């Protein structure tokens, strides 16, 4: 169990259909095929002894450093041994127009190119796929000079490599000694049928150049102007990597069951589209100038929500299916023994009223940007207004998806207010025929309820549930959505209370978990970036900038952020990298830059 790298050790590459996590020692330890929520093929992340992986590393002791190529999703790992220096470049190829390179759809590709810059180094190569979430040990066959092919049972993994490999027990293994100026390419391609076109190793440089051109061309459209340009672009590219291009959906994270507490049971599957997280992402994409991605998600919502019309479900699959049954998986031991490993997510069936606010806020921004709304969406806006008038007085499960009985979460009430506020604006903007009187009455009733029983005079703060006293960092968003002025005494006192009771340095906890229950967790990074925004809105811009600087130190060496951080030692916790963290990071940077 001690062999597991820390979560911060991983880099992310992808093609906006699936992604791979690569450790600093050059091992691909997590990849699902053919899409984010498919069964995993490389899965050592969740079972170090038996899981699959693809590794290229020196046989001698080495040190590493790594970096993303400027404004791209291409990562290079540098190996320094006593005898030399080499660079391993990893990417999932796409062409300059964003299509998959060389091999037609629905293929997925990973290109790994190794170059020795100094001296002589011996490398070990290992390709050990364990598809079907570890249940299948494939059988490789040689394809002569073309490479090696493994049948997964209805799909195929082809491996082209310009070094001889040995087929052994479902693995490809090899060793190669390389001198300065020499290079090696390992190119994997996945097909659901036998490949019609094999990758040609001679095309590797072209594939790298095309992929670099695509990502740098995409990043050039970023409209962020401010002191954190590099950090903003890295978060934007990460969110792009977490988008599923064929549908426009955005996954919460590319992983499942990375624990919120090592050895604990708070292990969830995040490989689906949470409307909340994705709406935040669309909002940020609009503000950054990436309108195509934002509009793709808004169009996806129109399709996905027809299955539950007019109600919104918490999450959907990448293609908009509403059913996401949860099950445990006994084949994996879990990251560092953290059980259970889960596939699917039962929170999809929870009642969470806040999602209406996030979705309608993003839709409102789309309309303000001048984009049209179709007839079905216009009808849905009116239906949701009527739905919320009837449903807001009832309890729900809240933004933190607490399992158990629903409660009257204050954040949910505020987001219902936000939804009704945006509905009224949209009705006027679009000229919808609807009676807005009941919506206005419901919105005003929500405001009175929150201000009367959602704020504790004892705690001098907005609290988690109506009439309660437990603090909740979700209250930091109340000024961000316009429910209350960021400089209002109720809001500024809430900020002070959260800083006093829920903050450790720049890290903010969601709430104080009951000690001794086994449900203790780390600081929740999205809340930390919400604090940055709340401070900026309160006029405390110097503190906001200072917090942002300090929080950047809590990303990994590549600028990637997790879900949670254990403040005692800085360890990453939870699924990684998390879309919600990166989008709240972007929102905070935009707030500091003054771009609304």
C-alpha positions in Angstrom: 0.0 0.0 0.0 2.9 2.4 0.7 3.9 2.3 -3.0 0.9 4.5 -4.0 2.2 8.0 -5.1 0.5 10.9 -3.4 -2.5 12.3 -5.3 -0.5 15.6 -6.0 2.0 13.5 -8.0 -0.2 13.2 -11.0 -0.5 15.2 -14.3 -3.5 15.2 -16.6 -3.6 14.8 -20.3 -6.7 14.3 -22.5 -8.5 14.7 -25.8 -11.9 16.1 -24.5 -13.3 12.6 -24.6 -11.3 10.8 -22.0 -8.2 11.5 -20.0 -5.2 9.9 -18.3 -3.3 10.5 -15.1 0.5 10.3 -15.3 2.7 10.1 -12.3 6.0 12.1 -12.0 7.8 8.8 -12.5 6.3 8.4 -16.0 3.5 5.9 -15.3 0.0 6.2 -16.7 -1.9 4.9 -13.7 -5.5 5.8 -14.6 -7.4 5.9 -17.9 -10.9 4.9 -18.9 -11.8 3.9 -22.4 -13.4 5.0 -24.6 -14.8 7.9 -22.5 -14.5 9.4 -19.0 -17.2 7.2 -17.4 -16.3 3.9 -19.2 -14.6 1.0 -17.5 -10.9 1.7 -16.7 -8.1 0.2 -18.7 -5.1 1.5 -16.7 -6.2 1.5 -13.0 -3.2 1.1 -10.8 -4.4 4.3 -9.1 -7.0 2.1 -7.3 -5.0 -1.1 -6.9 -1.3 -0.8 -6.9 -0.5 -4.5 -7.0 -3.0 -5.8 -9.5 -4.0 -2.7 -11.5 -3.0 -1.8 -15.0 -0.5 0.9 -16.0 1.9 2.0 -18.8 5.4 3.1 -17.5 8.5 4.4 -19.1 11.3 5.1 -16.6 15.1 4.8 -16.1 16.3 1.6 -14.6 18.8 3.6 -12.5 17.9 6.0 -9.7 16.6 9.3 -11.0 15.2 12.7 -10.1 12.4 14.3 -12.1 10.9 17.6 -12.9 8.0 18.2 -15.3 6.1 21.0 -17.0 3.2 21.6 -19.4 4.2 23.0 -22.7 3.1 26.6 -22.8 -0.7 27.0 -23.0 -1.2 23.3 -23.9 -2.3 20.0 -22.4 1.1 18.4 -23.4 3.2 17.4 -20.4 7.0 16.7 -20.4 8.7 14.8 -17.6 12.5 15.3 -17.3 14.5 12.4 -15.9 17.9 13.1 -14.5 20.2 10.2 -13.7 23.9 10.0 -12.7 24.6 9.2 -16.4 22.4 11.5 -18.3 19.3 13.6 -18.9 16.1 12.6 -20.9 12.6 14.0 -21.5 9.4 12.0 -21.8 6.6 14.0 -23.6 3.0 12.7 -23.1 -0.1 13.8 -24.9 -3.4 12.6 -26.4 -3.2 13.7 -30.0 -5.7 16.0 -31.6 -5.4 18.0 -34.8 -5.4 21.7 -35.2 -9.2 21.7 -35.7 -9.7 19.7 -32.5 -10.4 16.3 -34.1 -8.6 13.2 -33.1 -5.4 12.8 -35.1 -4.4 9.9 -37.4 -7.0 7.3 -36.3 -10.7 8.0 -37.1 -13.4 8.1 -34.4 -14.1 6.5 -31.9 -10.4 5.8 -31.3 -8.5 7.2 -28.4 -4.7 7.7 -28.5 -1.9 8.2 -26.2 1.5 9.3 -27.6 4.6 9.0 -25.5 7.9 10.2 -27.0 11.2 9.8 -25.2 14.4 11.7 -26.1 17.8 11.6 -24.5 19.4 15.0 -24.2 22.7 14.1 -22.4 24.7 10.9 -21.7 23.4 7.3 -21.9 20.4 6.0 -20.0 18.8 2.5 -19.9 15.0 2.6 -19.7 12.4 0.0 -18.7 9.1 -0.1 -20.7 5.9 -1.7 -19.5 2.4 -1.8 -21.0 0.1 -3.6 -18.7 -3.6 -2.9 -19.5 -6.2 -4.3 -17.3 -9.5 -3.4 -19.1 -13.0 -3.9 -17.9 -12.1 -2.4 -14.5 -9.4 -5.0 -13.9 -11.5 -8.1 -14.7 -9.7 -8.8 -18.0 -6.1 -9.9 -18.6 -5.7 -9.3 -22.4 -3.6 -11.4 -24.8 -1.2 -9.4 -26.9 -0.2 -10.6 -30.4 2.6 -9.3 -32.5 1.7 -7.4 -35.7 5.2 -7.7 -37.2 6.9 -4.3 -37.7 3.7 -2.5 -37.1 3.5 -3.2 -33.4 1.4 -5.3 -30.9 -2.3 -5.8 -30.6 -4.5 -6.8 -27.6 -8.1 -8.0 -28.0 -10.2 -6.7 -25.0 -13.2 -8.7 -26.2 -15.0 -6.4 -28.7 -12.4 -3.7 -28.6 -8.7 -3.5 -29.4 -5.6 -1.8 -28.0 -2.8 -1.4 -30.5 0.7 -0.5 -29.4 3.2 0.9 -31.8 6.8 1.1 -30.4 10.2 1.4 -32.1 11.9 -1.0 -29.7 11.3 -4.8 -29.4 9.0 -5.8 -26.6 8.4 -9.2 -25.0 4.8 -10.5 -24.6 4.4 -12.0 -21.2 1.2 -12.7 -19.1 -0.9 -10.1 -20.8 1.8 -7.5 -20.6 4.4 -5.9 -23.0 7.8 -5.4 -21.4 11.1 -4.2 -22.7 14.4 -2.5 -22.0 16.3 -0.1 -24.2 19.7 1.7 -23.8 19.6 5.1 -25.4 22.4 7.6 -26.1 22.3 11.3 -26.5 20.2 12.4 -29.6 18.3 9.1 -29.7 14.5 8.9 -29.3 11.8 6.3 -28.7 8.1 6.5 -29.5 5.3 4.5 -27.8 2.0 5.2 -29.4 -1.2 3.5 -28.1 -4.5 3.5 -30.1 -7.8 2.1 -28.9 -10.6 1.1 -31.2 -14.0 -0.6 -30.5 -13.3 -2.6 -33.7 -10.1 -3.7 -35.3 -8.1 -0.6 -36.3 -8.5 0.4 -39.9 -5.4 2.7 -39.6 -2.5 1.9 -37.3 -0.5 4.8 -35.9 2.7 5.3 -37.8 5.7 6.2 -35.7 7.0 8.4 -38.4 4.0 10.7 -37.9 4.8 11.3 -34.2 6.4 14.7 -34.6 3.5 15.9 -36.8 1.0 14.6 -34.2 2.8 16.5 -31.4 3.0 19.7 -33.5 -0.7 19.5 -34.5 -1.7 18.9 -30.9 0.4 21.8 -29.7 -1.1 24.1 -32.4 -4.6 23.1 -31.3 -4.1 23.8 -27.6 -2.2 27.0 -28.1 -4.7 28.2 -30.7 -7.6 27.5 -28.2 -5.8 29.3 -25.4 -5.2 32.3 -27.5 -8.9 33.1 -27.3 -8.7 33.6 -23.5 -9.8 37.2 -22.6 -8.5 37.2 -19.1 -6.4 40.3 -18.3 -4.9 40.4 -14.9 -2.0 39.5 -12.7 -2.5 35.7 -12.8 -2.6 35.0 -16.5 -0.6 31.7 -16.4 -2.7 30.3 -13.6 -6.0 31.3 -15.2 -5.0 29.6 -18.5 -4.0 26.4 -16.7 -7.4 26.2 -15.0 -9.2 27.0 -18.2 -7.2 24.3 -20.1 -8.0 21.8 -17.3 -11.7 22.6 -17.5 -11.5 22.1 -21.3 -9.8 18.7 -20.7 -12.8 17.8 -18.4 -15.3 18.6 -21.1 -16.8 15.8 -23.3 -16.7 17.3 -26.8 -19.3 15.0 -28.4 -22.1 16.2 -26.1 -20.9 19.4 -24.4 -21.1 17.8 -20.9 -18.4 18.6 -18.3 -17.3 15.9 -15.8 -16.8 16.8 -12.2 -13.5 14.9 -12.2 -11.9 12.2 -14.3 -11.6 9.8 -11.3 -13.6 7.7 -8.9 -13.1 6.8 -5.3 -10.0 8.9 -4.5 -10.8 9.3 -0.7 -11.7 12.4 1.2 -10.1 10.6 4.2 -7.3 8.1 3.6 -8.6 4.7 4.6 -12.1 6.0 5.0 -15.4 5.4 3.2 -16.0 8.9 1.7 -15.1 7.7 -1.7 -17.3 8.8 -4.6 -17.5 8.5 -8.4 -17.2 11.9 -10.0 -17.1 10.9 -13.7 -20.5 12.4 -14.5 -21.9 15.9 -15.2 -23.1 17.7 -12.1 -25.3 20.6 -13.3 -24.0 22.8 -10.6 -20.3 22.4 -11.4 -20.9 22.5 -15.2 -23.0 25.6 -14.9 -20.3 27.4 -13.0 -17.9 26.3 -15.7 -20.1 27.6 -18.5 -20.4 30.9 -16.6 -16.6 31.1 -16.4 -16.2 30.1 -20.1 -18.6 32.9 -21.1 -16.6 35.5 -19.1 -13.2 34.2 -20.5 -14.4 34.4 -24.1 -14.7 30.6 -24.7 -18.3 30.9 -25.9 -18.3 27.7 -28.0 -17.7 25.5 -24.9 -20.2 27.4 -22.8 -22.9 27.2 -25.5 -22.2 23.5 -26.0 -23.0 22.8 -22.4 -26.2 25.0 -22.5 -27.3 23.0 -25.5 -26.5 19.7 -23.7 -28.7 20.9 -20.8 -31.6 21.4 -23.2 -31.2 17.7 -24.3 -30.5 16.2 -20.9 -33.3 17.8 -19.0 -36.0 16.6 -21.4 -35.7 13.3 -19.5 -36.8 14.8 -16.2 -38.7 17.9 -17.5 -39.3 20.3 -16.0 -37.3 19.1 -12.9 -33.6 19.1 -12.8 -31.6 16.1 -11.6 -28.4 16.7 -9.7 -26.3 15.0 -12.3 -26.5 13.1 -15.6 -24.3 10.9 -17.7 -22.1 12.4 -20.4 -24.9 11.7 -22.9 -27.7 13.0 -20.7 -29.0 9.8 -19.2 -30.7 10.3 -15.8 -30.0 6.8 -14.3 -26.6 6.5 -12.6 -27.0 3.5 -10.2 -24.3 3.2 -7.5 -22.4 0.0 -6.8 -19.3 -1.0 -5.0 -16.4 -2.8 -6.7 -14.6 -5.6 -4.9 -11.9 -6.1 -7.5 -9.9 -3.1 -6.4 -8.4 -2.5 -2.9 -8.9 1.2 -3.3 -6.4 4.0 -3.2 -4.1 3.2 -0.2 -6.7 0.7 1.0 -9.6 3.2 1.0 -12.8 1.2 0.7 -15.3 0.9 -0.8 -14.5 1.7 -4.5 -17.7 3.0 -6.0 -19.0 3.1 -9.6 -22.1 5.3 -10.2 -23.4 7.8 -7.8 -26.6 7.5 -5.6 -26.6 11.3 -5.1 -28.1 11.5 -8.6 -31.4 10.7 -7.0 -31.1 13.3 -4.3 -33.4 16.4 -4.2 -31.1 19.4 -4.5 -32.9 22.7 -5.1 -29.8 24.8 -5.5 -29.1 23.4 -9.0 -31.9 25.6 -10.4 -30.1 28.7 -9.3 -26.8 27.7 -10.9 -28.3 26.6 -14.2 -30.5 29.7 -14.6 -27.6 32.0 -13.7 -25.6 30.5 -16.5 -28.6 30.7 -18.9 -29.1 34.3 -18.0 -25.5 35.1 -18.8 -25.9 33.4 -22.2 -28.9 35.5 -23.0 -27.1 38.7 -21.8 -24.3 37.7 -24.2 -26.8 37.8 -27.1 -27.4 34.1 -27.7 -30.9 32.9 -28.7 -33.1 30.6 -26.6 -35.2 28.0 -28.3 -39.0 27.6 -27.8 -38.6 24.5 -25.5 -36.2 26.4 -23.2 -38.5 29.4 -23.1 -41.3 27.1 -22.0 -39.0 25.4 -19.5 -38.1 28.8 -17.9 -41.8 29.5 -17.1 -42.4 25.9 -15.9 -39.4 26.2 -13.5 -40.7 29.4 -12.1 -44.0 27.7 -11.2 -42.2 24.7 -9.9 -40.0 26.7 -7.5 -43.0 28.6 -6.2 -44.4 25.3 -5.0 -41.1 23.5 -3.9 -38.9 26.1 -2.2 -40.6 25.7 1.2 -39.6 22.0 1.3 -36.3 20.6 2.6 -33.6 19.1 0.3 -30.2 17.5 0.5 -28.2 20.6 -0.1 -25.0 21.4 -2.0 -22.9 19.0 0.1 -25.1 16.0 -0.8 -25.3 14.9 2.8 -26.9 11.5 2.8 -29.8 11.0 5.1 -33.0 13.0 5.7 -33.4 16.3 3.8 -33.1 19.6 5.7 -33.8 23.2 5.2 -30.4 24.3 3.9 -29.9 28.0 3.8 -27.7 27.8 0.7 -30.5 26.0 -1.2 -33.0 28.7 -0.2 -30.6 31.4 -1.5 -30.2 29.6 -4.8 -33.9 29.3 -5.2 -34.0 33.0 -4.7 -31.3 33.3 -7.4 -33.3 31.1 -9.8 -36.5 33.2 -9.4 -34.5 36.4 -9.8 -32.9 35.2 -13.0 -36.3 33.8 -14.3 -37.9 37.3 -13.8 -35.0 38.9 -15.7 -35.2 36.3 -18.5 -38.9 36.8 -18.8 -38.5 40.5 -19.4 -35.5 40.1 -21.6 -37.1 37.4 -23.8 -40.6 38.9 -23.7 -42.1 35.7 -22.3 -45.8 35.5 -21.7 -46.1 34.6 -18.0 -47.6 35.9 -14.8 -44.6 37.0 -12.8 -46.6 38.0 -9.6 -46.3 34.5 -7.9 -42.6 34.4 -8.7 -41.9 37.8 -7.2 -43.9 36.9 -4.1 -41.9 33.6 -3.7 -38.6 35.4 -4.2 -39.5 38.0 -1.5 -40.7 35.3 0.9 -37.4 33.5 0.4 -35.4 36.6 1.2 -37.5 37.2 4.3 -37.0 33.6 5.4 -33.3 33.6 4.9 -32.7 36.9 6.6 -34.9 36.0 9.6 -33.9 32.4 10.3 -30.9 31.7 8.1 -28.7 34.2 10.0 -27.7 33.5 13.6 -27.2 36.5 15.8 -25.4 34.3 18.2 -22.8 33.2 15.6 -23.0 36.5 13.8 -23.2 34.6 10.5 -25.4 33.0 8.0 -25.6 29.3 9.0 -26.1 25.9 7.4 -29.8 25.3 8.1 -32.7 27.5 8.9 -32.8 28.1 12.7 -29.5 26.4 13.2 -26.1 27.6 14.5 -23.7 25.4 12.5 -21.5 27.5 10.1 -21.3 26.6 6.4 -18.8 28.1 4.0 -21.4 27.9 1.2 -22.6 31.2 2.7 -19.6 32.9 1.1 -21.5 32.7 -2.2 -24.5 34.7 -1.1 -22.9 38.0 -2.2 -21.5 36.4 -5.4 -25.0 35.6 -6.7 -26.5 39.0 -5.7 -28.6 37.9 -2.8 -26.9 40.4 -0.6 -24.4 43.2 -1.0 -20.9 42.0 -0.4 -20.3 44.9 2.0 -23.5 44.4 4.0 -22.8 44.0 7.7 -24.6 40.5 7.6 -22.2 39.4 4.9 -19.0 40.9 6.4 -19.7 39.4 9.8 -20.3 36.0 8.0 -16.9 36.3 6.4 -15.3 37.1 9.8 -17.0 34.1 11.4 -15.9 31.7 8.7 -12.4 33.0 8.8 -12.3 32.5 12.6 -13.9 29.0 12.8 -13.5 27.3 9.4 -10.2 28.7 8.1 -6.7 27.4 8.5 -4.3 29.7 6.8 -5.8 30.2 3.3 -7.6 26.9 3.5 -11.4 26.8 4.3 -13.4 23.9 5.5 -17.0 23.4 4.3 -18.2 23.0 7.9 -17.0 21.4 11.1 -17.5 17.7 10.9 -18.4 15.8 14.0 -15.2 14.5 15.6 -14.8 10.8 16.1 -17.5 9.9 13.5 -14.9 8.8 10.9 -16.3 11.5 8.6 -13.6 14.1 9.2 -12.3 15.5 6.0 -9.8 18.0 4.6 -10.3 21.7 3.8 -12.5 22.1 0.7 -10.6 24.2 -1.9 -13.6 25.6 -3.8 -14.6 27.2 -0.5 -11.1 28.8 -0.2 -11.6 30.4 -3.6 -15.1 31.6 -2.6 -13.5 33.3 0.3 -11.2 35.1 -2.1 -14.2 36.4 -4.1 -16.1 37.3 -0.9 -13.2 39.3 0.4 -12.9 41.2 -3.0 -16.6 42.0 -2.9 -16.3 43.2 0.7 -13.7 45.7 -0.5 -10.8 43.8 1.1 -8.9 43.5 -2.2 -5.5 43.3 -0.7 -6.5 40.4 1.4 -8.2 38.7 -1.6 -5.0 38.9 -3.6 -2.9 37.7 -0.8 -5.2 34.7 -0.3 -5.0 33.9 -4.0 -1.2 34.0 -4.0 -1.1 31.7 -1.0 -3.7 29.3 -2.5 -1.6 28.9 -5.7 1.1 27.3 -3.5 -1.4 24.6 -2.7 -1.7 23.4 -6.3 0.8 20.8 -7.5 3.9 21.6 -9.5 1.7 21.8 -12.7 -1.0 24.1 -11.3 -3.6 21.3 -10.8 -5.9 21.5 -7.8 -7.7 18.7 -5.9 -11.0 18.6 -4.1 -9.6 18.9 -0.6 -6.3 19.4 1.2 -5.3 18.2 4.6 -4.0 21.4 6.2 -1.7 19.6 8.6 0.6 18.4 5.8 -0.8 19.7 2.6 -1.8 16.2 1.3 -4.3 16.2 -1.5 -7.6 14.4 -0.9 -10.6 13.5 -3.0 -11.0 13.1 -6.7 -8.5 14.9 -8.9 -8.3 17.3 -10.6 -11.7 18.7 -9.6 -13.6 20.9 -12.0 -15.3 22.8 -9.2 -12.0 23.8 -7.7 -10.6 25.1 -11.0 -13.8 27.0 -11.9 -13.9 28.7 -8.5 -10.2 29.5 -8.9 -11.0 31.1 -12.3 -14.0 33.0 -10.9 -11.8 34.4 -8.0 -9.1 35.5 -10.5 -11.7 37.2 -12.6 -13.1 39.0 -9.6 -9.7 40.2 -8.6 -9.1 41.4 -12.2 -12.4 43.3 -12.0 -13.9 41.5 -15.0 -17.7 41.0 -14.5 
